[in-house]
Amino acid sequence: MRLRKKPWVAEALTGFSDIVVQNSGEELAGKWQGLFKKNLPLHVELGTGKGRFIVGMGEQHRELANFVGIEAKEEVLYAAAQKVREQELTNVQLVVFDINNILNIFAPGEIDRLYINFCDPWPKNRHAKRRLTHIEFLKKYRLLLQPGGQIWFKTDNRELFEFSLEQFSEFGLTVTKVTYDLLHSGFDGNIMTEYETKFSSLGQPIYRCEVNF
């Protein structure tokens, strides 16, 4: 369902200038650490949604990592900004941005880890290049991740998961901690997204892996 445009949101987000980057973020390439109180490994979530995951990670790793959440829809990001403020997190920053242009807002080697959670599976073959795990995106991630950087990937879509594993292999990446049932895998410290919570409660298995660059 398409979200109805809320004209007041853009102005409302200006009240979160300590949390939400108030422009494209392009001038911050190579300078993201300057937004945080401590210089820590930089973790970036592609598609933050309403922020449950990134806020949970920020709480769980307050002294271990800084987080940037990217979301294309400002109406959705507004909910995430509220959560960040409520939890008084100083290690989470948010930005409204189109992930297709991610090379414009981060410098080469600036990111330690990327999170891709429940991205659009784009099921039609002609749309394969739009999938965030397609090789064309992997080429971008390789530039932005430092050597030894990672992608943590979760989805409820079996076809997308299989496609992604094939793409990772074709790109020469090492994939570890592959599971076809995250809930019963014994993985410790999993933070659920809003979407994940809903579908896990219905018995839908969650697929997960870690990809090493």
VENJO-V839866 format. One record per residue. N is the residue number from 1. RES is the residue in one letter. PHI is phi in radians with two decimals (* if undefined). PSI is psi in whole degrees, 0 to 359 (* if undefined). NEAR is the number of other ideal C-beta (glycine too) atoms within 10 Angstrom. Layout:
# VENJO-V839866
N_RES_PHI_PSI_NEAR + N_RES_PHI_PSI_NEAR
This chain:
# VENJO-V839866
1_M_*_130_3 + 2_R_-1.34_132_5 + 3_L_-1.26_139_9 + 4_R_-1.29_134_6 + 5_K_-1.10_132_9 + 6_K_-1.99_102_12 + 7_P_-1.07_340_6 + 8_W_-1.43_347_9 + 9_V_-1.15_317_16 + 10_A_-1.00_316_13 + 11_E_-1.19_321_8 + 12_A_-1.08_324_15 + 13_L_-1.15_337_20 + 14_T_-1.13_339_9 + 15_G_-1.34_357_12 + 16_F_-2.03_38_18 + 17_S_-1.12_341_9 + 18_D_-1.45_350_11 + 19_I_-2.09_320_21 + 20_V_-1.87_124_23 + 21_V_-1.07_126_22 + 22_Q_-1.57_12_12 + 23_N_-2.59_199_10 + 24_S_-1.17_338_14 + 25_G_1.49_359_21 + 26_E_-1.09_327_12 + 27_E_-1.29_354_10 + 28_L_-1.61_357_20 + 29_A_-0.94_121_15 + 30_G_1.47_358_13 + 31_K_-2.24_13_12 + 32_W_-1.05_326_21 + 33_Q_-1.06_337_14 + 34_G_-1.18_346_8 + 35_L_-1.49_350_17 + 36_F_-1.94_157_17 + 37_K_-1.28_331_8 + 38_K_-2.22_148_12 + 39_N_-1.52_103_9 + 40_L_-2.25_165_17 + 41_P_-0.89_139_15 + 42_L_-1.70_120_22 + 43_H_-1.98_135_25 + 44_V_-2.18_129_28 + 45_E_-1.75_126_25 + 46_L_-1.63_101_21 + 47_G_1.67_75_20 + 48_T_-1.34_336_30 + 49_G_1.05_220_20 + 50_K_-1.47_4_20 + 51_G_1.62_5_26 + 52_R_-1.06_316_20 + 53_F_-1.15_308_26 + 54_I_-1.18_327_30 + 55_V_-1.19_318_23 + 56_G_-1.08_318_17 + 57_M_-1.18_320_23 + 58_G_-1.08_320_24 + 59_E_-1.17_316_14 + 60_Q_-1.22_334_11 + 61_H_-2.26_44_17 + 62_R_-0.95_322_16 + 63_E_-1.83_8_7 + 64_L_-2.02_336_12 + 65_A_-2.74_154_19 + 66_N_-1.81_144_24 + 67_F_-2.16_139_26 + 68_V_-2.12_126_26 + 69_G_-1.87_125_29 + 70_I_-1.87_130_24 + 71_E_-2.51_135_26 + 72_A_-1.36_333_13 + 73_K_-1.81_117_16 + 74_E_-1.16_331_18 + 75_E_-1.09_323_18 + 76_V_-1.32_318_17 + 77_L_-1.10_331_26 + 78_Y_-1.02_318_23 + 79_A_-1.11_321_16 + 80_A_-1.14_319_25 + 81_A_-1.09_321_25 + 82_Q_-1.08_319_16 + 83_K_-1.13_317_19 + 84_V_-1.06_316_24 + 85_R_-1.15_318_16 + 86_E_-1.03_324_9 + 87_Q_-1.57_0_15 + 88_E_0.94_46_7 + 89_L_-1.49_128_18 + 90_T_-1.81_1_16 + 91_N_-1.94_21_21 + 92_V_-2.28_128_29 + 93_Q_-2.19_149_26 + 94_L_-2.19_152_27 + 95_V_-2.60_138_20 + 96_V_-1.51_117_23 + 97_F_-2.83_154_22 + 98_D_-1.54_115_11 + 99_I_-1.02_334_17 + 100_N_-1.00_335_13 + 101_N_-1.86_27_11 + 102_I_-1.04_333_20 + 103_L_-1.13_344_14 + 104_N_-1.42_341_12 + 105_I_-2.03_357_24 + 106_F_-2.26_149_24 + 107_A_-1.54_157_14 + 108_P_-0.96_132_13 + 109_G_1.29_11_13 + 110_E_-1.39_336_21 + 111_I_-1.79_139_22 + 112_D_-1.63_325_17 + 113_R_-2.64_142_19 + 114_L_-1.98_140_24 + 115_Y_-1.96_126_22 + 116_I_-2.10_107_22 + 117_N_-2.05_115_24 + 118_F_0.94_48_20 + 119_C_-1.25_162_20 + 120_D_-1.01_124_12 + 121_P_-1.31_346_20 + 122_W_0.70_70_17 + 123_P_-1.14_335_12 + 124_K_-1.32_137_8 + 125_N_-1.00_325_7 + 126_R_-1.22_347_7 + 127_H_-1.81_11_12 + 128_A_-0.97_323_15 + 129_K_-1.18_347_10 + 130_R_-1.46_345_15 + 131_R_-1.18_135_21 + 132_L_-1.21_354_25 + 133_T_-1.90_11_24 + 134_H_-1.20_152_17 + 135_I_-0.94_325_14 + 136_E_-1.11_327_12 + 137_F_-1.32_323_22 + 138_L_-1.04_326_21 + 139_K_-1.07_321_11 + 140_K_-1.20_316_16 + 141_Y_-1.08_322_24 + 142_R_-1.06_324_15 + 143_L_-1.18_322_14 + 144_L_-1.50_332_21 + 145_L_-1.43_140_24 + 146_Q_-1.26_159_15 + 147_P_-0.95_131_7 + 148_G_1.53_2_8 + 149_G_-1.20_169_21 + 150_Q_-2.37_159_21 + 151_I_-2.02_131_24 + 152_W_-1.85_120_17 + 153_F_-2.11_131_26 + 154_K_-2.33_143_22 + 155_T_-2.75_158_23 + 156_D_-1.77_3_19 + 157_N_-1.78_109_18 + 158_R_-1.05_318_13 + 159_E_-1.10_318_10 + 160_L_-1.13_321_21 + 161_F_-1.10_314_23 + 162_E_-1.11_317_12 + 163_F_-1.02_315_20 + 164_S_-1.12_316_26 + 165_L_-1.04_321_18 + 166_E_-1.13_318_12 + 167_Q_-1.13_317_19 + 168_F_-1.06_316_22 + 169_S_-1.14_315_11 + 170_E_-1.09_330_10 + 171_F_-1.48_359_16 + 172_G_1.40_25_9 + 173_L_-1.66_152_17 + 174_T_-1.59_127_11 + 175_V_-1.98_130_15 + 176_T_-2.27_170_9 + 177_K_0.89_46_12 + 178_V_-1.36_127_15 + 179_T_-2.42_144_17 + 180_Y_-1.82_9_14 + 181_D_-2.73_79_10 + 182_L_-1.00_319_20 + 183_L_-1.01_327_16 + 184_H_-1.92_20_10 + 185_S_-1.56_345_15 + 186_G_1.49_4_7 + 187_F_-1.13_129_13 + 188_D_-1.70_137_5 + 189_G_1.53_17_8 + 190_N_-1.17_131_15 + 191_I_-1.86_122_17 + 192_M_-1.45_144_19 + 193_T_-1.42_170_24 + 194_E_-1.02_316_13 + 195_Y_-1.10_316_18 + 196_E_-1.10_319_23 + 197_T_-1.05_315_10 + 198_K_-1.07_310_12 + 199_F_-1.40_332_15 + 200_S_-1.13_324_17 + 201_S_-1.16_339_9 + 202_L_-1.63_3_7 + 203_G_1.53_8_7 + 204_Q_-1.29_122_13 + 205_P_-1.16_147_17 + 206_I_-1.92_132_25 + 207_Y_-1.78_139_20 + 208_R_-2.57_149_22 + 209_C_-2.74_166_20 + 210_E_-2.08_134_15 + 211_V_-2.05_126_26 + 212_N_-1.85_128_13 + 213_F_-1.71_*_20
